[in-house]
Amino acid sequence: MKPAEKELRETTVAFLNDPKVKDLQLRDDYQELVELTLLVLGQTPQEIHWRASGAIHHARWMAKLLYAIKIYLFRGQTDVFKLTKEEETAIEHFVHFGAMLYTMPWKKATMAAEAPGGDLQMGKDLEKYQVFDQQISVAGRKVLEQHSWYLSDELVGLALFSDHVSVEEKAKIVTGLSKEPGDRNVRENATRISSQASLGDFASRTMELFSRLQIPDTFLAQQPQDWCHDEAYQRGRERIKALRVVNDAAERGVKLFEEYNQIITRDEEEKQLLLQVVEANRKAIPTETTKKAAVAAVSD
């Protein structure tokens, strides 16, 4: 095993076995992905929550990986899986990529404080992955360029409340806050992600994040190693932990909408009309409303 592969495997296994990660209430398919990833990386989990595979959809990329891992684990059962040598090689490459590079950042993306560090580390790991598969490495970095919003000049500040970002890295983020903000970016330019990059390189508007979330910034006057004793920091940490990260909710919403839309109509003009009706209804009836107010709005 090459040193770079060993490092990727050990880092992923250590993260998935971290007690703070294991204590999280994982949704069923997340839990299954973690357990199957450990199996692929050569470690048998304490439990395996084996589930019937769900529907595959382009907005549910994780489902494809779950399917692929199961095929890979049982590829020796030729009475069930009749794979050609080319198919078996392709499945193996896909599963190894998923286990070593996908599961950990995908899991981190559900935790707001871990998401910026997860994005940056994935960029670095994709660069290392050229040793194993240059094609996957190049394609992965190209996709990451479209999904680096957690490294934006504002959201990168979420990492200040992470349990896995080092004290030194947090100090670099604080130093980055003194930089003059440039043009606002919804997502960061992923070409800046390199093996030498740090989270502090992307920070400049993080103070705006504190203002939006009403988190006192007084703890920044102290050294990062002392923040754990600061009441303002602890309040901010709890607020960040409660943030609902949108990747999972959004992908499920896309899938549900498309399935529901197909049931109602397949005519594109009618679909667009349906969207307009829904939008008009949302404007007429606030999300937070009572039954009485909803009935009154419809009656009008």
N, C-alpha and C positions, 0 to 999 in steps of 0.2 A: 504494500500500500504506500502510495506517495505521501510525503510529509503534508502537502497541501490538502489532500483528501482526508488524511487522519485528523488534521486540525478542524476541517469543516464538520466531520462526523462528531468529534468530541464536543465541539461548541454547541451543536444542535442537541445532542443527548443531554448535556449539562443543563441547557435552558429548559428542555421539556421535563426534566426531572427536578427542577428547582421547586422546593416546597411551596413558594409563593405562587408559582404558576399552577402547580398541581392542585392547590386549594381553591382555585377559581371554579365557579360553577360553569363548566363547559357545556354548550349545547351538544346534542347527540352526535352530529356529524363532525364537529370539531374534536370531540373526545375520540371518536373513531380514527380520525386522521392522525392525531397524536400517537395513538397506540400502534397503528399500522406503520407509521414512520419509524418508531422505535424498533419494530420487528425488522424492517428493511435494513436498519443500521446495525443489526446484530444484537439487540437487547430485547429480552422478553419482558413486556410490562406485567405488572401484578395482575391486571385484569384486561380482558379484551371484550369490548362491547361490540359484538359482531351484529351488523344491521343489514337488512335487505337494502340493496342499492336503490336510490331514488331516481327521479327523472334527470336526464342530462339536458343541459340548456347552455347556450353560449354565455349567459349571465351567471352560471353556476360552475365556474371552472374547477372548483374543489371537487365536485362530483366526478369529473373526468379523472382526476388523480386517484380518488377512492376506487373507481372501477379498475384503473390501470394497476394499482398496487395489488389488488386481489387477483387479477390475472397473472401478475408477476409471481406472487407467492405460490400460486397453484399451477404454474406453467408446466410442471412435471406431470400433471394428470392429463395425459394425451387423449383420454377418452372424453374429456370435457373441453379442453382447449387444443385445437389443432392449429398451431402457429407455424408459419414458415420460419426459416432461420432469420430472414430479414425482419419479419414482424417481431420476433422474440428480441432481436437486438434493439429495435426501435423502442419497444416497451421497456427494456432494461435501461436505456439511456433516459427516457422520460421519467421513470420512477426514481432513478438515482438523482436526477436534477430536482425532482419534487421533494425528496426526502432531505437532501443536503442544503437546498437553497430556498425552497418554497414554504415548507411547513412552519419554520420558526418565524420568518417575517410576517406570514399570514396570521399567525397567532398573536404576534406583537401588534399587528394593525388593529386588533380588537381592543387594545389597551392604549388609551390616548397618550399616556406618558412614555410608552415604549415605542410608539410608531415612528418618530423622527430617527431615533437610533437604528431602528429596524430597517428603514429605507436606506440610510447611509451604509449600513453594514452589508445589505444585499447588493448594493452597487459595487462595493469592494470585493465581495465574494464572487460576483459574476465576473469580475476582472480576473480573479484567481482561477475561475473555472475554465479559462481558455486552455489550461494544461490538460483537461479531460476532454472537452468538447468545444472547439472554437465556434462552431455554428450556433450552438445553444447559447454560448456566452454573448455573442454579438447580437443575436435575436433578443435575448433577455434584457440587455442594456438598452436596446432600442425601445422595448415596451416600457421599461422603467422611466424613460424620458417623458412619457405621457402620464406617469402616476407618482410624481415626486412632490405632491402638495404638502406633505408633512415636513418637508425641508424648506418650505417657504419662509421668508424672513420673519413672519409672525408666529407660525405654528411650531417652528423648531423649538420655541421656548417651552413647549410641553415636556421636553426631555429634562428640564430642571427638576421635575418631580418624579423622575424615574428611579427605580430600585436597581437598574442594571447599568446605568451610565455612571462612569467613574467620577470621583471628586474633581480630578484634573480636567475632565471634559466639561463638567459643569462650570468650572472656573473660566474656561475658554468661551463658553456661551455668555457669561457675565461680561467678560472683556469685549465681546462682540457687540454688546448693547450700546457701547460708546461710539460705534461707527455711524457715519452719516447715512441714513436710509436712502437707497436709490429708488428706482421706479418700483411700485408695488407689483409683486408677482404672486399669482394664485398658486402656482407651483414653481419650484426652483428649476433653474437650468441644470439638467442632469449631467451635462458635460463637465460640470465643476466637481462631480463626484470622482475622486481618485483615491488611490491607496493611502495618500498623505492627508486627505481632507479630514477636517474635524467638524463637529456640530457648530462650533463657534464661528466657523467661516461663513455660515448662513444666517447668523443672528443679526438683527438690526431693529426690527419693529416689535420685538417681544413685549415691550412695555405696553403696547396697544392691546395685546392679549390679556395682560393683567387687568387693564382697565375694563375690557369687555366682560370679563368673568368676575369682576369686583374682588380681585385678589390683592391684598396689601403687598407692596414690594419692599417693605422695610427689612426683610430678611436678607436682601441682596447686599446690605452693608456688612454682613458677617461672612466668614469663610464657609464654603460649601459643607465642610465636615461638621460645622456647628448647626446647620439648618435643622437637623432632626430635633433639636431642643427648642426651636423657635415656634411659638404659637401661630404666628401668621403663616409660616411655611406649612405647618400641619393642616391648617384650615384650607389653604390652597391645594394641598396634596389630596385632601378628601374631595374637594370640588372637581379636580381633574380626574380622579378615579370614577366619579359619577358621570363624566361626559359619555354620551352615547356616540360611538364611532360609526360613521355612516356606511362604510363599505359593505357590511353584511346586510344591513337593513335595506340599502339601495338595491343590491343585486336580487334580493328576494322580492322586493317591490316590482322590479322590472319583470321578473318571471311571472309573478301573479297577475300583473296588468296584462301582459301579452296573452297569457292563457285565458283570462277572463274576456279579453277583447275578441279572441277567436271564437268564443262561445256565442257572443252577441252578434257579431257580423264579420264577414270576410271582405266586405266592400270598403275600399280605402276612403272614399268620400264620406261614408257613414261613420267610419272610425274618427275622422277629423271632426265631424259634427258632434260625436259623443264627447270628445275631449273638450270642446267648447262648452257643452252643457255642464260638464263636471266643473270646469273652471268658473262658470257663472254661478253655480251652486255654492262653490267654496267661498266666493266673494259675498254671496247673500247670507250664508250661514257660517259664522265664525267656528273655528275648530273647537274652542272651549265654549260650549253653549248648552242651554237647558232644553229639555224636550218641548217645553211650552214655547220657547223662542223659536225653535226649529219649525214647529207646526205653524206659528204665526207668519214666519218668513215664506213658507210654502203657500199658505192661504193668500198672501198678498200677491 
